[in-house]
Amino acid sequence: MKVELSLFGAFKAHDPGARIELEVPEGARVADLREALDRHAREHWPSYRPELLKVSAFASETAVMRDTEALVPGVAMAVLPPVSGG
């Protein structure tokens, strides 16, 4: 199953379009998408920091999702790194 993933924060700097498409198995969960992004990033992004992905959230078009939740076919996702302000 193909998943369109929007990139935000520090992840956005790795891709000019701020959007990538990843392949995950049918019936995949958010954890599978996290693993697919990690593989993609290690292969394509020289300045990738894996520790940032570990603390980032994933969201559908309507909600922040847990790693155990199933992905819905055809629904775009986003990776949201933590932010801070002052």
PDB file of N, CA, C and O in Angstrom:
ATOM      1  N   MET A   1       0.856  -1.169   0.000  1.00  0.00           N
ATOM      2  CA  MET A   1       0.000   0.000   0.000  1.00  0.00           C
ATOM      3  C   MET A   1       0.904   1.235   0.000  1.00  0.00           C
ATOM      4  O   MET A   1       1.877   1.298   0.751  1.00  0.00           O
ATOM      5  N   LYS A   2       0.586   2.189  -0.824  1.00  0.00           N
ATOM      6  CA  LYS A   2       1.348   3.436  -0.877  1.00  0.00           C
ATOM      7  C   LYS A   2       0.721   4.448   0.079  1.00  0.00           C
ATOM      8  O   LYS A   2      -0.499   4.590   0.155  1.00  0.00           O
ATOM      9  N   VAL A   3       1.596   5.146   0.808  1.00  0.00           N
ATOM     10  CA  VAL A   3       1.141   6.166   1.754  1.00  0.00           C
ATOM     11  C   VAL A   3       1.829   7.482   1.407  1.00  0.00           C
ATOM     12  O   VAL A   3       3.055   7.546   1.315  1.00  0.00           O
ATOM     13  N   GLU A   4       1.038   8.519   1.217  1.00  0.00           N
ATOM     14  CA  GLU A   4       1.582   9.855   0.995  1.00  0.00           C
ATOM     15  C   GLU A   4       1.858  10.471   2.361  1.00  0.00           C
ATOM     16  O   GLU A   4       0.965  10.556   3.204  1.00  0.00           O
ATOM     17  N   LEU A   5       3.098  10.898   2.571  1.00  0.00           N
ATOM     18  CA  LEU A   5       3.519  11.416   3.871  1.00  0.00           C
ATOM     19  C   LEU A   5       4.020  12.848   3.720  1.00  0.00           C
ATOM     20  O   LEU A   5       4.973  13.108   2.985  1.00  0.00           O
ATOM     21  N   SER A   6       3.373  13.770   4.419  1.00  0.00           N
ATOM     22  CA  SER A   6       3.824  15.167   4.444  1.00  0.00           C
ATOM     23  C   SER A   6       4.878  15.317   5.527  1.00  0.00           C
ATOM     24  O   SER A   6       4.773  14.729   6.604  1.00  0.00           O
ATOM     25  N   LEU A   7       5.897  16.115   5.223  1.00  0.00           N
ATOM     26  CA  LEU A   7       7.018  16.316   6.134  1.00  0.00           C
ATOM     27  C   LEU A   7       6.938  17.710   6.742  1.00  0.00           C
ATOM     28  O   LEU A   7       6.723  18.692   6.032  1.00  0.00           O
ATOM     29  N   PHE A   8       7.112  17.790   8.049  1.00  0.00           N
ATOM     30  CA  PHE A   8       7.073  19.071   8.750  1.00  0.00           C
ATOM     31  C   PHE A   8       8.322  19.242   9.598  1.00  0.00           C
ATOM     32  O   PHE A   8       9.054  18.284   9.847  1.00  0.00           O
ATOM     33  N   GLY A   9       8.556  20.468  10.037  1.00  0.00           N
ATOM     34  CA  GLY A   9       9.687  20.754  10.910  1.00  0.00           C
ATOM     35  C   GLY A   9      11.004  20.375  10.264  1.00  0.00           C
ATOM     36  O   GLY A   9      11.224  20.636   9.081  1.00  0.00           O
ATOM     37  N   ALA A  10      11.879  19.758  11.045  1.00  0.00           N
ATOM     38  CA  ALA A  10      13.212  19.384  10.566  1.00  0.00           C
ATOM     39  C   ALA A  10      13.156  18.400   9.405  1.00  0.00           C
ATOM     40  O   ALA A  10      14.069  18.374   8.580  1.00  0.00           O
ATOM     41  N   PHE A  11      12.107  17.595   9.323  1.00  0.00           N
ATOM     42  CA  PHE A  11      11.998  16.631   8.221  1.00  0.00           C
ATOM     43  C   PHE A  11      11.789  17.339   6.880  1.00  0.00           C
ATOM     44  O   PHE A  11      12.223  16.849   5.838  1.00  0.00           O
ATOM     45  N   LYS A  12      11.131  18.476   6.917  1.00  0.00           N
ATOM     46  CA  LYS A  12      10.832  19.227   5.694  1.00  0.00           C
ATOM     47  C   LYS A  12      12.108  19.648   4.962  1.00  0.00           C
ATOM     48  O   LYS A  12      12.113  19.764   3.736  1.00  0.00           O
ATOM     49  N   ALA A  13      13.175  19.874   5.706  1.00  0.00           N
ATOM     50  CA  ALA A  13      14.440  20.315   5.104  1.00  0.00           C
ATOM     51  C   ALA A  13      15.075  19.237   4.225  1.00  0.00           C
ATOM     52  O   ALA A  13      15.930  19.546   3.396  1.00  0.00           O
ATOM     53  N   HIS A  14      14.672  17.989   4.394  1.00  0.00           N
ATOM     54  CA  HIS A  14      15.276  16.887   3.643  1.00  0.00           C
ATOM     55  C   HIS A  14      14.689  16.701   2.248  1.00  0.00           C
ATOM     56  O   HIS A  14      15.298  16.047   1.402  1.00  0.00           O
ATOM     57  N   ASP A  15      13.521  17.265   2.004  1.00  0.00           N
ATOM     58  CA  ASP A  15      12.867  17.053   0.712  1.00  0.00           C
ATOM     59  C   ASP A  15      12.248  18.357   0.235  1.00  0.00           C
ATOM     60  O   ASP A  15      11.429  18.935   0.950  1.00  0.00           O
ATOM     61  N   PRO A  16      12.611  18.839  -0.945  1.00  0.00           N
ATOM     62  CA  PRO A  16      12.114  20.126  -1.428  1.00  0.00           C
ATOM     63  C   PRO A  16      10.591  20.209  -1.518  1.00  0.00           C
ATOM     64  O   PRO A  16      10.021  21.279  -1.307  1.00  0.00           O
ATOM     65  N   GLY A  17       9.935  19.111  -1.824  1.00  0.00           N
ATOM     66  CA  GLY A  17       8.483  19.127  -1.935  1.00  0.00           C
ATOM     67  C   GLY A  17       7.771  18.921  -0.617  1.00  0.00           C
ATOM     68  O   GLY A  17       6.550  19.057  -0.546  1.00  0.00           O
ATOM     69  N   ALA A  18       8.517  18.595   0.435  1.00  0.00           N
ATOM     70  CA  ALA A  18       7.974  18.350   1.774  1.00  0.00           C
ATOM     71  C   ALA A  18       6.917  17.247   1.775  1.00  0.00           C
ATOM     72  O   ALA A  18       6.023  17.221   2.622  1.00  0.00           O
ATOM     73  N   ARG A  19       7.040  16.337   0.805  1.00  0.00           N
ATOM     74  CA  ARG A  19       6.072  15.240   0.707  1.00  0.00           C
ATOM     75  C   ARG A  19       6.758  14.072   0.011  1.00  0.00           C
ATOM     76  O   ARG A  19       7.431  14.249  -1.005  1.00  0.00           O
ATOM     77  N   ILE A  20       6.583  12.881   0.564  1.00  0.00           N
ATOM     78  CA  ILE A  20       7.137  11.682  -0.055  1.00  0.00           C
ATOM     79  C   ILE A  20       6.066  10.602  -0.079  1.00  0.00           C
ATOM     80  O   ILE A  20       5.050  10.697   0.608  1.00  0.00           O
ATOM     81  N   GLU A  21       6.310   9.590  -0.872  1.00  0.00           N
ATOM     82  CA  GLU A  21       5.403   8.446  -0.931  1.00  0.00           C
ATOM     83  C   GLU A  21       6.193   7.219  -0.490  1.00  0.00           C
ATOM     84  O   GLU A  21       7.276   6.944  -1.005  1.00  0.00           O
ATOM     85  N   LEU A  22       5.634   6.486   0.473  1.00  0.00           N
ATOM     86  CA  LEU A  22       6.292   5.297   1.000  1.00  0.00           C
ATOM     87  C   LEU A  22       5.411   4.080   0.789  1.00  0.00           C
ATOM     88  O   LEU A  22       4.185   4.180   0.759  1.00  0.00           O
ATOM     89  N   GLU A  23       6.043   2.947   0.646  1.00  0.00           N
ATOM     90  CA  GLU A  23       5.334   1.674   0.479  1.00  0.00           C
ATOM     91  C   GLU A  23       5.335   0.947   1.824  1.00  0.00           C
ATOM     92  O   GLU A  23       6.384   0.772   2.444  1.00  0.00           O
ATOM     93  N   VAL A  24       4.153   0.529   2.264  1.00  0.00           N
ATOM     94  CA  VAL A  24       4.003  -0.281   3.477  1.00  0.00           C
ATOM     95  C   VAL A  24       3.091  -1.454   3.138  1.00  0.00           C
ATOM     96  O   VAL A  24       2.334  -1.381   2.171  1.00  0.00           O
ATOM     97  N   PRO A  25       3.147  -2.536   3.916  1.00  0.00           N
ATOM     98  CA  PRO A  25       2.284  -3.682   3.627  1.00  0.00           C
ATOM     99  C   PRO A  25       0.806  -3.362   3.859  1.00  0.00           C
ATOM    100  O   PRO A  25       0.472  -2.479   4.650  1.00  0.00           O
ATOM    101  N   GLU A  26      -0.059  -4.074   3.176  1.00  0.00           N
ATOM    102  CA  GLU A  26      -1.497  -3.949   3.441  1.00  0.00           C
ATOM    103  C   GLU A  26      -1.729  -4.266   4.914  1.00  0.00           C
ATOM    104  O   GLU A  26      -1.094  -5.166   5.462  1.00  0.00           O
ATOM    105  N   GLY A  27      -2.624  -3.540   5.550  1.00  0.00           N
ATOM    106  CA  GLY A  27      -2.903  -3.758   6.967  1.00  0.00           C
ATOM    107  C   GLY A  27      -1.852  -3.154   7.886  1.00  0.00           C
ATOM    108  O   GLY A  27      -1.817  -3.465   9.076  1.00  0.00           O
ATOM    109  N   ALA A  28      -0.993  -2.292   7.343  1.00  0.00           N
ATOM    110  CA  ALA A  28       0.093  -1.699   8.129  1.00  0.00           C
ATOM    111  C   ALA A  28      -0.442  -0.785   9.224  1.00  0.00           C
ATOM    112  O   ALA A  28      -1.547  -0.248   9.142  1.00  0.00           O
ATOM    113  N   ARG A  29       0.375  -0.635  10.232  1.00  0.00           N
ATOM    114  CA  ARG A  29       0.083   0.263  11.345  1.00  0.00           C
ATOM    115  C   ARG A  29       1.046   1.454  11.270  1.00  0.00           C
ATOM    116  O   ARG A  29       1.968   1.473  10.455  1.00  0.00           O
ATOM    117  N   VAL A  30       0.817   2.422  12.118  1.00  0.00           N
ATOM    118  CA  VAL A  30       1.679   3.599  12.147  1.00  0.00           C
ATOM    119  C   VAL A  30       3.130   3.194  12.401  1.00  0.00           C
ATOM    120  O   VAL A  30       4.042   3.790  11.829  1.00  0.00           O
ATOM    121  N   ALA A  31       3.354   2.200  13.243  1.00  0.00           N
ATOM    122  CA  ALA A  31       4.724   1.730  13.512  1.00  0.00           C
ATOM    123  C   ALA A  31       5.409   1.267  12.227  1.00  0.00           C
ATOM    124  O   ALA A  31       6.612   1.470  12.061  1.00  0.00           O
ATOM    125  N   ASP A  32       4.660   0.653  11.324  1.00  0.00           N
ATOM    126  CA  ASP A  32       5.225   0.215  10.040  1.00  0.00           C
ATOM    127  C   ASP A  32       5.607   1.418   9.180  1.00  0.00           C
ATOM    128  O   ASP A  32       6.623   1.393   8.486  1.00  0.00           O
ATOM    129  N   LEU A  33       4.798   2.456   9.228  1.00  0.00           N
ATOM    130  CA  LEU A  33       5.105   3.678   8.486  1.00  0.00           C
ATOM    131  C   LEU A  33       6.353   4.341   9.070  1.00  0.00           C
ATOM    132  O   LEU A  33       7.193   4.850   8.328  1.00  0.00           O
ATOM    133  N   ARG A  34       6.471   4.335  10.388  1.00  0.00           N
ATOM    134  CA  ARG A  34       7.657   4.891  11.046  1.00  0.00           C
ATOM    135  C   ARG A  34       8.911   4.149  10.568  1.00  0.00           C
ATOM    136  O   ARG A  34       9.925   4.777  10.262  1.00  0.00           O
ATOM    137  N   GLU A  35       8.845   2.821  10.504  1.00  0.00           N
ATOM    138  CA  GLU A  35       9.981   2.013  10.039  1.00  0.00           C
ATOM    139  C   GLU A  35      10.298   2.295   8.569  1.00  0.00           C
ATOM    140  O   GLU A  35      11.465   2.378   8.185  1.00  0.00           O
ATOM    141  N   ALA A  36       9.252   2.440   7.750  1.00  0.00           N
ATOM    142  CA  ALA A  36       9.463   2.736   6.327  1.00  0.00           C
ATOM    143  C   ALA A  36      10.134   4.100   6.150  1.00  0.00           C
ATOM    144  O   ALA A  36      11.008   4.261   5.299  1.00  0.00           O
ATOM    145  N   LEU A  37       9.723   5.072   6.953  1.00  0.00           N
ATOM    146  CA  LEU A  37      10.348   6.392   6.871  1.00  0.00           C
ATOM    147  C   LEU A  37      11.803   6.320   7.325  1.00  0.00           C
ATOM    148  O   LEU A  37      12.668   6.961   6.728  1.00  0.00           O
ATOM    149  N   ASP A  38      12.078   5.558   8.360  1.00  0.00           N
ATOM    150  CA  ASP A  38      13.454   5.409   8.835  1.00  0.00           C
ATOM    151  C   ASP A  38      14.337   4.810   7.740  1.00  0.00           C
ATOM    152  O   ASP A  38      15.445   5.294   7.505  1.00  0.00           O
ATOM    153  N   ARG A  39      13.858   3.769   7.076  1.00  0.00           N
ATOM    154  CA  ARG A  39      14.628   3.156   5.982  1.00  0.00           C
ATOM    155  C   ARG A  39      14.874   4.161   4.856  1.00  0.00           C
ATOM    156  O   ARG A  39      15.991   4.288   4.356  1.00  0.00           O
ATOM    157  N   HIS A  40      13.815   4.871   4.467  1.00  0.00           N
ATOM    158  CA  HIS A  40      13.927   5.867   3.397  1.00  0.00           C
ATOM    159  C   HIS A  40      14.937   6.950   3.783  1.00  0.00           C
ATOM    160  O   HIS A  40      15.797   7.323   2.984  1.00  0.00           O
ATOM    161  N   ALA A  41      14.825   7.441   4.994  1.00  0.00           N
ATOM    162  CA  ALA A  41      15.689   8.531   5.445  1.00  0.00           C
ATOM    163  C   ALA A  41      17.153   8.109   5.489  1.00  0.00           C
ATOM    164  O   ALA A  41      18.029   8.862   5.064  1.00  0.00           O
ATOM    165  N   ARG A  42      17.425   6.910   6.000  1.00  0.00           N
ATOM    166  CA  ARG A  42      18.816   6.436   6.072  1.00  0.00           C
ATOM    167  C   ARG A  42      19.422   6.294   4.673  1.00  0.00           C
ATOM    168  O   ARG A  42      20.625   6.477   4.483  1.00  0.00           O
ATOM    169  N   GLU A  43      18.580   5.970   3.715  1.00  0.00           N
ATOM    170  CA  GLU A  43      19.049   5.766   2.346  1.00  0.00           C
ATOM    171  C   GLU A  43      19.213   7.072   1.561  1.00  0.00           C
ATOM    172  O   GLU A  43      20.106   7.181   0.722  1.00  0.00           O
ATOM    173  N   HIS A  44      18.354   8.061   1.830  1.00  0.00           N
ATOM    174  CA  HIS A  44      18.299   9.257   0.979  1.00  0.00           C
ATOM    175  C   HIS A  44      18.703  10.573   1.640  1.00  0.00           C
ATOM    176  O   HIS A  44      18.986  11.544   0.938  1.00  0.00           O
ATOM    177  N   TRP A  45      18.738  10.628   2.956  1.00  0.00           N
ATOM    178  CA  TRP A  45      18.986  11.898   3.632  1.00  0.00           C
ATOM    179  C   TRP A  45      20.292  11.837   4.438  1.00  0.00           C
ATOM    180  O   TRP A  45      20.278  11.316   5.554  1.00  0.00           O
ATOM    181  N   PRO A  46      21.388  12.333   3.933  1.00  0.00           N
ATOM    182  CA  PRO A  46      22.678  12.238   4.627  1.00  0.00           C
ATOM    183  C   PRO A  46      22.688  12.856   6.030  1.00  0.00           C
ATOM    184  O   PRO A  46      23.394  12.363   6.909  1.00  0.00           O
ATOM    185  N   SER A  47      21.925  13.914   6.251  1.00  0.00           N
ATOM    186  CA  SER A  47      21.943  14.577   7.563  1.00  0.00           C
ATOM    187  C   SER A  47      20.804  14.117   8.484  1.00  0.00           C
ATOM    188  O   SER A  47      20.517  14.765   9.491  1.00  0.00           O
ATOM    189  N   TYR A  48      20.166  13.009   8.138  1.00  0.00           N
ATOM    190  CA  TYR A  48      19.057  12.455   8.930  1.00  0.00           C
ATOM    191  C   TYR A  48      19.508  12.102  10.347  1.00  0.00           C
ATOM    192  O   TYR A  48      20.585  11.539  10.542  1.00  0.00           O
ATOM    193  N   ARG A  49      18.670  12.440  11.335  1.00  0.00           N
ATOM    194  CA  ARG A  49      18.927  12.106  12.738  1.00  0.00           C
ATOM    195  C   ARG A  49      17.841  11.143  13.222  1.00  0.00           C
ATOM    196  O   ARG A  49      16.720  11.576  13.486  1.00  0.00           O
ATOM    197  N   PRO A  50      18.144   9.857  13.345  1.00  0.00           N
ATOM    198  CA  PRO A  50      17.141   8.864  13.742  1.00  0.00           C
ATOM    199  C   PRO A  50      16.476   9.161  15.081  1.00  0.00           C
ATOM    200  O   PRO A  50      15.315   8.809  15.285  1.00  0.00           O
ATOM    201  N   GLU A  51      17.196   9.802  15.989  1.00  0.00           N
ATOM    202  CA  GLU A  51      16.614  10.091  17.304  1.00  0.00           C
ATOM    203  C   GLU A  51      15.426  11.045  17.194  1.00  0.00           C
ATOM    204  O   GLU A  51      14.538  11.014  18.046  1.00  0.00           O
ATOM    205  N   LEU A  52      15.390  11.885  16.170  1.00  0.00           N
ATOM    206  CA  LEU A  52      14.258  12.786  15.982  1.00  0.00           C
ATOM    207  C   LEU A  52      13.004  12.006  15.593  1.00  0.00           C
ATOM    208  O   LEU A  52      11.908  12.322  16.055  1.00  0.00           O
ATOM    209  N   LEU A  53      13.160  11.002  14.756  1.00  0.00           N
ATOM    210  CA  LEU A  53      12.007  10.197  14.349  1.00  0.00           C
ATOM    211  C   LEU A  53      11.407   9.463  15.544  1.00  0.00           C
ATOM    212  O   LEU A  53      10.190   9.302  15.626  1.00  0.00           O
ATOM    213  N   LYS A  54      12.248   9.020  16.462  1.00  0.00           N
ATOM    214  CA  LYS A  54      11.770   8.274  17.638  1.00  0.00           C
ATOM    215  C   LYS A  54      10.812   9.094  18.492  1.00  0.00           C
ATOM    216  O   LYS A  54       9.930   8.531  19.139  1.00  0.00           O
ATOM    217  N   VAL A  55      10.969  10.408  18.506  1.00  0.00           N
ATOM    218  CA  VAL A  55      10.125  11.259  19.351  1.00  0.00           C
ATOM    219  C   VAL A  55       9.084  12.039  18.542  1.00  0.00           C
ATOM    220  O   VAL A  55       8.408  12.916  19.080  1.00  0.00           O
ATOM    221  N   SER A  56       8.958  11.726  17.272  1.00  0.00           N
ATOM    222  CA  SER A  56       7.991  12.412  16.412  1.00  0.00           C
ATOM    223  C   SER A  56       6.651  11.690  16.410  1.00  0.00           C
ATOM    224  O   SER A  56       6.575  10.479  16.616  1.00  0.00           O
ATOM    225  N   ALA A  57       5.606  12.455  16.173  1.00  0.00           N
ATOM    226  CA  ALA A  57       4.252  11.906  16.083  1.00  0.00           C
ATOM    227  C   ALA A  57       3.864  11.759  14.614  1.00  0.00           C
ATOM    228  O   ALA A  57       4.436  12.399  13.732  1.00  0.00           O
ATOM    229  N   PHE A  58       2.880  10.901  14.381  1.00  0.00           N
ATOM    230  CA  PHE A  58       2.294  10.753  13.054  1.00  0.00           C
ATOM    231  C   PHE A  58       0.824  11.115  13.157  1.00  0.00           C
ATOM    232  O   PHE A  58       0.158  10.802  14.144  1.00  0.00           O
ATOM    233  N   ALA A  59       0.331  11.778  12.124  1.00  0.00           N
ATOM    234  CA  ALA A  59      -1.063  12.207  12.132  1.00  0.00           C
ATOM    235  C   ALA A  59      -1.715  11.892  10.796  1.00  0.00           C
ATOM    236  O   ALA A  59      -1.082  11.932   9.741  1.00  0.00           O
ATOM    237  N   SER A  60      -3.010  11.576  10.878  1.00  0.00           N
ATOM    238  CA  SER A  60      -3.818  11.433   9.666  1.00  0.00           C
ATOM    239  C   SER A  60      -4.338  12.821   9.319  1.00  0.00           C
ATOM    240  O   SER A  60      -3.862  13.821   9.857  1.00  0.00           O
ATOM    241  N   GLU A  61      -5.292  12.881   8.441  1.00  0.00           N
ATOM    242  CA  GLU A  61      -5.880  14.169   8.069  1.00  0.00           C
ATOM    243  C   GLU A  61      -6.721  14.757   9.197  1.00  0.00           C
ATOM    244  O   GLU A  61      -7.061  15.940   9.171  1.00  0.00           O
ATOM    245  N   THR A  62      -7.060  13.919  10.200  1.00  0.00           N
ATOM    246  CA  THR A  62      -7.962  14.391  11.253  1.00  0.00           C
ATOM    247  C   THR A  62      -7.473  14.183  12.676  1.00  0.00           C
ATOM    248  O   THR A  62      -8.045  14.764  13.599  1.00  0.00           O
ATOM    249  N   ALA A  63      -6.426  13.369  12.895  1.00  0.00           N
ATOM    250  CA  ALA A  63      -6.033  13.062  14.270  1.00  0.00           C
ATOM    251  C   ALA A  63      -4.576  12.633  14.364  1.00  0.00           C
ATOM    252  O   ALA A  63      -4.012  12.094  13.412  1.00  0.00           O
ATOM    253  N   VAL A  64      -3.976  12.880  15.523  1.00  0.00           N
ATOM    254  CA  VAL A  64      -2.664  12.324  15.836  1.00  0.00           C
ATOM    255  C   VAL A  64      -2.891  10.854  16.166  1.00  0.00           C
ATOM    256  O   VAL A  64      -3.829  10.507  16.884  1.00  0.00           O
ATOM    257  N   MET A  65      -2.027   9.995  15.638  1.00  0.00           N
ATOM    258  CA  MET A  65      -2.250   8.550  15.768  1.00  0.00           C
ATOM    259  C   MET A  65      -1.136   7.884  16.565  1.00  0.00           C
ATOM    260  O   MET A  65       0.012   8.330  16.554  1.00  0.00           O
ATOM    261  N   ARG A  66      -1.496   6.816  17.251  1.00  0.00           N
ATOM    262  CA  ARG A  66      -0.527   6.008  18.001  1.00  0.00           C
ATOM    263  C   ARG A  66       0.109   4.989  17.065  1.00  0.00           C
ATOM    264  O   ARG A  66      -0.450   4.659  16.019  1.00  0.00           O
ATOM    265  N   ASP A  67       1.279   4.494  17.448  1.00  0.00           N
ATOM    266  CA  ASP A  67       1.985   3.510  16.627  1.00  0.00           C
ATOM    267  C   ASP A  67       1.178   2.238  16.404  1.00  0.00           C
ATOM    268  O   ASP A  67       1.381   1.550  15.404  1.00  0.00           O
ATOM    269  N   THR A  68       0.276   1.917  17.309  1.00  0.00           N
ATOM    270  CA  THR A  68      -0.504   0.678  17.203  1.00  0.00           C
ATOM    271  C   THR A  68      -1.723   0.803  16.294  1.00  0.00           C
ATOM    272  O   THR A  68      -2.365  -0.201  15.987  1.00  0.00           O
ATOM    273  N   GLU A  69      -2.048   2.007  15.864  1.00  0.00           N
ATOM    274  CA  GLU A  69      -3.240   2.207  15.041  1.00  0.00           C
ATOM    275  C   GLU A  69      -2.989   1.841  13.583  1.00  0.00           C
ATOM    276  O   GLU A  69      -1.906   2.067  13.044  1.00  0.00           O
ATOM    277  N   ALA A  70      -4.011   1.275  12.963  1.00  0.00           N
ATOM    278  CA  ALA A  70      -3.926   0.869  11.559  1.00  0.00           C
ATOM    279  C   ALA A  70      -4.016   2.082  10.639  1.00  0.00           C
ATOM    280  O   ALA A  70      -4.761   3.028  10.899  1.00  0.00           O
ATOM    281  N   LEU A  71      -3.246   2.032   9.568  1.00  0.00           N
ATOM    282  CA  LEU A  71      -3.332   3.061   8.537  1.00  0.00           C
ATOM    283  C   LEU A  71      -4.568   2.804   7.691  1.00  0.00           C
ATOM    284  O   LEU A  71      -4.936   1.655   7.448  1.00  0.00           O
ATOM    285  N   VAL A  72      -5.198   3.866   7.249  1.00  0.00           N
ATOM    286  CA  VAL A  72      -6.387   3.751   6.410  1.00  0.00           C
ATOM    287  C   VAL A  72      -5.956   3.978   4.962  1.00  0.00           C
ATOM    288  O   VAL A  72      -5.386   5.023   4.649  1.00  0.00           O
ATOM    289  N   PRO A  73      -6.221   3.016   4.075  1.00  0.00           N
ATOM    290  CA  PRO A  73      -5.832   3.188   2.671  1.00  0.00           C
ATOM    291  C   PRO A  73      -6.397   4.485   2.089  1.00  0.00           C
ATOM    292  O   PRO A  73      -7.566   4.813   2.288  1.00  0.00           O
ATOM    293  N   GLY A  74      -5.545   5.212   1.370  1.00  0.00           N
ATOM    294  CA  GLY A  74      -5.978   6.436   0.711  1.00  0.00           C
ATOM    295  C   GLY A  74      -5.955   7.682   1.576  1.00  0.00           C
ATOM    296  O   GLY A  74      -6.205   8.780   1.078  1.00  0.00           O
ATOM    297  N   VAL A  75      -5.660   7.538   2.866  1.00  0.00           N
ATOM    298  CA  VAL A  75      -5.625   8.697   3.755  1.00  0.00           C
ATOM    299  C   VAL A  75      -4.185   9.186   3.877  1.00  0.00           C
ATOM    300  O   VAL A  75      -3.295   8.422   4.253  1.00  0.00           O
ATOM    301  N   ALA A  76      -3.959  10.446   3.564  1.00  0.00           N
ATOM    302  CA  ALA A  76      -2.623  11.032   3.671  1.00  0.00           C
ATOM    303  C   ALA A  76      -2.214  11.124   5.133  1.00  0.00           C
ATOM    304  O   ALA A  76      -3.051  11.292   6.019  1.00  0.00           O
ATOM    305  N   MET A  77      -0.914  11.011   5.366  1.00  0.00           N
ATOM    306  CA  MET A  77      -0.363  11.075   6.715  1.00  0.00           C
ATOM    307  C   MET A  77       0.664  12.199   6.778  1.00  0.00           C
ATOM    308  O   MET A  77       1.090  12.731   5.752  1.00  0.00           O
ATOM    309  N   ALA A  78       1.052  12.549   8.002  1.00  0.00           N
ATOM    310  CA  ALA A  78       2.087  13.560   8.220  1.00  0.00           C
ATOM    311  C   ALA A  78       2.966  13.116   9.374  1.00  0.00           C
ATOM    312  O   ALA A  78       2.496  12.473  10.313  1.00  0.00           O
ATOM    313  N   VAL A  79       4.249  13.463   9.301  1.00  0.00           N
ATOM    314  CA  VAL A  79       5.164  13.225  10.415  1.00  0.00           C
ATOM    315  C   VAL A  79       5.409  14.578  11.075  1.00  0.00           C
ATOM    316  O   VAL A  79       5.744  15.559  10.409  1.00  0.00           O
ATOM    317  N   LEU A  80       5.235  14.612  12.410  1.00  0.00           N
ATOM    318  CA  LEU A  80       5.289  15.859  13.163  1.00  0.00           C
ATOM    319  C   LEU A  80       6.371  15.780  14.234  1.00  0.00           C
ATOM    320  O   LEU A  80       6.147  15.178  15.284  1.00  0.00           O
ATOM    321  N   PRO A  81       7.531  16.370  13.994  1.00  0.00           N
ATOM    322  CA  PRO A  81       8.561  16.363  15.026  1.00  0.00           C
ATOM    323  C   PRO A  81       8.149  17.280  16.178  1.00  0.00           C
ATOM    324  O   PRO A  81       7.318  18.169  15.999  1.00  0.00           O
ATOM    325  N   PRO A  82       8.732  17.062  17.359  1.00  0.00           N
ATOM    326  CA  PRO A  82       8.403  17.947  18.478  1.00  0.00           C
ATOM    327  C   PRO A  82       8.869  19.373  18.179  1.00  0.00           C
ATOM    328  O   PRO A  82       9.818  19.586  17.424  1.00  0.00           O
ATOM    329  N   VAL A  83       8.195  20.326  18.774  1.00  0.00           N
ATOM    330  CA  VAL A  83       8.563  21.732  18.604  1.00  0.00           C
ATOM    331  C   VAL A  83       8.752  22.356  19.979  1.00  0.00           C
ATOM    332  O   VAL A  83       8.260  21.841  20.983  1.00  0.00           O
ATOM    333  N   SER A  84       9.457  23.451  20.009  1.00  0.00           N
ATOM    334  CA  SER A  84       9.597  24.186  21.265  1.00  0.00           C
ATOM    335  C   SER A  84       9.531  25.665  20.951  1.00  0.00           C
ATOM    336  O   SER A  84       9.767  26.088  19.820  1.00  0.00           O
ATOM    337  N   GLY A  85       9.222  26.410  21.924  1.00  0.00           N
ATOM    338  CA  GLY A  85       9.136  27.847  21.737  1.00  0.00           C
ATOM    339  C   GLY A  85       9.635  28.551  22.985  1.00  0.00           C
ATOM    340  O   GLY A  85      10.002  27.920  23.977  1.00  0.00           O
ATOM    341  N   GLY A  86       9.639  29.815  22.913  1.00  0.00           N
ATOM    342  CA  GLY A  86      10.150  30.511  24.082  1.00  0.00           C
ATOM    343  C   GLY A  86       9.618  31.898  24.161  1.00  0.00           C
ATOM    344  O   GLY A  86       9.947  32.634  25.091  1.00  0.00           O
TER     345      GLY A  86
END
